Structures are given as C-alpha cells and as structure tokens.
Amino acid sequence: MTAKQRLREDLLERRTHLDDAAVAAAEQQLCDAALMLVRDHGAARVAAYLSVGREPPTWALVEALCAAGVDVLVPRSLPRRRIVWAAYEGRDRLVLGRFTLPEPSAPPDPGGLRSVQLALVPALAVDRAGFRLGRGGGYYDTALAEAPVPLRVALTYDHEIVDDVHPEPHDERVDVVVTPARTVRLPPRPPVAG
C-alpha cells in the first residue's frame, strides 16, 4: 500500500467516527464561510458538489447560494471519469445516478464548469501546496484539468489540512481550503501553458 493509499484509508476511517452533532455543526460553519468567500469573489455562477455520508456537508450551502440568486451547477458522473454539470433545481429534481449518488435531472449546462467563477470541490484532505486528495476515482482531477475555473475551493474538516497528500502528476490543486474553523488561501497555481 502506498503512502497516498494509506492516508486515504486513514482519513476515510476517521470520517466514519464523526458523530452527527459534529457533522451538523460543521454544516453551518462551512456554509457561512463558503458563502462569504463566494460573495467576496463576486461569483454569480458556482459549481458545487452534493455531499453524501460523512463528507463535509454542502446541502445548506447549496440552498443558501440559490436563495442568494447564485446559479449553482452540480455534477453528474459519466463513464471514463467524466463529469457533466447541470443546474441545481432543488432536492425534488434530483435522481440517483451513477454510484447511487444524487444527481441533477436537468439537461447538462452548455457552459458547464467553464462557465463558473468558483468551484466548490470535495476533498479528503488538502496539503499545504494546495493539492487535494480525493477518493481515487479521478473525476474531479479530470474536470478541473479541463476547465479554467478562476477559484477552486475545497471543503474539508479541520484535521484534513495536512503536510503532504503525496500528489501524482495528474493531481490538480485548489486555491483555498475551507474548514469549519478557518479559511486558508494556498500558494498560487502555476499559470496554464498555451
């Protein structure tokens, strides 16, 4: 087992031990901090994930963004590590998609991730260089590599900011990590060649 795999397993195990009260408290704190970041950045269009299980919760945040008039796109998984993005139109318009995750029933947005000013992405951890550790499927790394999103924001729990996630060449970086207790700006990403 590699150091990266071991870190992933350790963090997933630690999440299973979070109690409901801790997750509920994190939801409001993450919502408040991320909303402030969206406002400060002037983002009118945001991509967000719909949390499941013990992931840092996003449901209150997504609803608050919509209530504030922000266009919110959420992901739909496709084969070959691909994601399309569609408008979030409320919980009652979601369906269970690939991997039995809640996904939008709306048609894919033509601009997709390229049309947002800020993307809220899931992470098991983020290191001090800004590399995010996901669950290992590569969906978000592929999506972020293809879209010039101005601000990439990972949501994690406080203990999930680590020294090193052991990044590989395909791993993508984020600009900011938001935890229930703090917002951390990370080193700038290198400019995209081309």
C-alpha positions in Angstrom: 0.0 0.0 0.0 1.4 3.4 -1.0 1.6 6.4 1.4 -1.2 8.0 -0.5 -3.5 5.0 -0.2 -2.7 4.7 3.5 -3.6 8.4 4.0 -6.8 8.0 2.1 -7.9 5.0 4.2 -6.9 6.6 7.4 -8.9 9.8 6.6 -12.0 7.8 5.4 -11.8 5.7 8.7 -11.6 8.9 10.7 -14.7 10.3 9.0 -16.7 7.2 9.9 -16.2 8.1 13.6 -17.6 11.7 13.3 -20.8 12.0 15.2 -24.0 13.5 13.9 -23.6 16.6 16.1 -20.1 17.3 14.8 -21.3 17.0 11.2 -24.3 19.2 11.8 -22.2 21.9 13.4 -19.7 21.7 10.5 -22.5 22.2 8.0 -23.5 25.7 9.3 -19.9 26.8 9.8 -18.9 25.6 6.3 -22.0 27.3 4.8 -21.2 30.6 6.4 -17.5 30.6 5.5 -18.1 29.5 1.9 -20.9 32.0 1.4 -18.6 34.8 2.5 -16.0 33.6 0.0 -18.5 33.4 -2.8 -19.7 37.0 -2.0 -16.1 38.3 -1.7 -15.2 36.8 -5.0 -18.3 38.2 -6.7 -19.3 34.8 -8.1 -22.6 34.7 -9.8 -22.2 31.2 -11.0 -20.8 28.4 -8.8 -20.2 24.7 -9.2 -20.8 22.6 -6.0 -21.0 19.0 -5.1 -23.9 17.4 -3.2 -22.4 15.8 -0.1 -23.2 12.2 0.9 -22.4 10.3 4.1 -19.8 12.0 6.2 -18.4 14.3 3.6 -18.2 18.0 4.6 -21.9 18.9 4.2 -23.0 21.1 1.4 -26.8 20.9 1.3 -27.4 24.1 3.4 -24.7 25.9 1.3 -26.3 24.9 -2.0 -29.7 26.1 -0.8 -28.3 29.3 0.6 -26.5 30.1 -2.7 -29.7 29.5 -4.7 -31.6 31.7 -2.2 -28.9 34.5 -2.7 -29.5 34.4 -6.5 -26.4 32.5 -7.4 -26.6 30.0 -10.3 -25.5 26.6 -8.9 -24.3 23.8 -11.1 -23.9 20.3 -9.7 -22.2 17.2 -11.2 -23.5 14.2 -13.0 -21.0 11.3 -13.4 -20.4 9.7 -16.7 -18.2 6.7 -17.7 -14.5 7.2 -18.2 -14.0 9.6 -15.3 -16.1 12.3 -16.9 -18.5 14.8 -15.3 -21.2 17.0 -16.8 -22.7 19.9 -14.9 -26.4 20.8 -14.7 -28.4 23.4 -12.8 -29.4 22.6 -9.3 -33.2 22.9 -9.2 -34.0 21.6 -5.7 -33.9 18.3 -4.0 -37.1 17.1 -5.5 -35.5 17.4 -9.0 -32.6 15.1 -8.2 -32.3 11.4 -9.2 -30.0 8.7 -8.1 -27.3 8.4 -10.7 -24.1 6.5 -11.3 -22.7 5.2 -8.0 -26.2 5.8 -6.5 -25.3 9.5 -5.8 -27.8 12.3 -6.0 -27.6 14.0 -9.4 -29.5 16.7 -11.3 -32.2 15.6 -13.7 -31.9 18.9 -15.7 -30.1 18.7 -19.0 -26.3 19.4 -19.0 -25.4 23.1 -18.9 -23.7 24.0 -22.2 -21.0 26.1 -20.5 -20.5 23.5 -17.7 -17.5 24.0 -15.4 -16.0 26.5 -17.9 -18.8 29.0 -17.1 -18.4 29.2 -13.3 -16.3 31.7 -11.4 -15.8 29.4 -8.4 -15.9 25.7 -7.9 -16.6 24.0 -4.5 -14.9 20.6 -4.7 -14.9 17.6 -2.3 -11.6 16.5 -0.7 -10.5 14.0 1.8 -7.5 16.3 2.5 -5.6 19.2 1.1 -1.9 19.7 1.6 0.0 23.0 2.1 0.9 23.2 -1.6 -2.8 23.1 -2.5 -3.0 19.5 -3.8 -6.3 17.8 -3.0 -6.7 14.2 -2.1 -10.0 12.7 -3.4 -11.4 9.2 -3.2 -9.2 8.0 -6.1 -11.6 8.0 -9.0 -10.0 10.9 -10.8 -13.3 12.5 -11.8 -12.6 15.9 -10.2 -8.9 16.0 -11.3 -10.1 15.3 -14.9 -12.8 18.0 -14.7 -10.5 20.6 -13.1 -7.7 20.0 -15.6 -10.1 20.8 -18.5 -11.7 23.9 -17.1 -10.0 27.3 -16.2 -12.1 27.9 -13.1 -10.8 31.1 -11.5 -11.2 30.0 -7.9 -11.1 26.3 -6.8 -12.3 25.8 -3.2 -12.0 22.5 -1.3 -14.3 21.9 1.7 -12.7 19.7 4.5 -12.8 19.1 8.2 -10.2 20.9 10.3 -7.9 17.9 10.7 -7.8 17.3 6.9 -5.3 20.0 6.1 -2.1 18.0 6.0 1.5 18.5 5.1 1.6 16.2 2.1 -1.1 14.2 0.2 1.6 12.6 -2.0 0.4 14.1 -5.3 0.9 12.4 -8.6 1.3 14.2 -12.0 -2.4 14.1 -12.8 -3.5 15.6 -9.4 -5.0 19.1 -9.5 -4.5 21.9 -7.0 -7.0 24.1 -5.3 -6.7 27.8 -4.3 -8.5 27.8 -1.0 -9.5 25.3 1.6 -12.5 26.0 3.9 -12.9 24.1 7.1 -15.4 24.7 9.9 -12.8 26.7 11.8 -10.9 28.6 9.1 -10.4 29.6 5.5 -6.8 29.1 4.2 -5.5 30.6 1.0 -3.0 28.3 -0.6 0.1 29.1 -2.9 -0.9 30.3 -6.4 -1.3 27.6 -9.0 1.2 27.8 -11.9 -0.3 29.5 -15.0 -1.7 27.2 -17.6 0.5 27.0 -20.7 -0.9 27.8 -24.1 
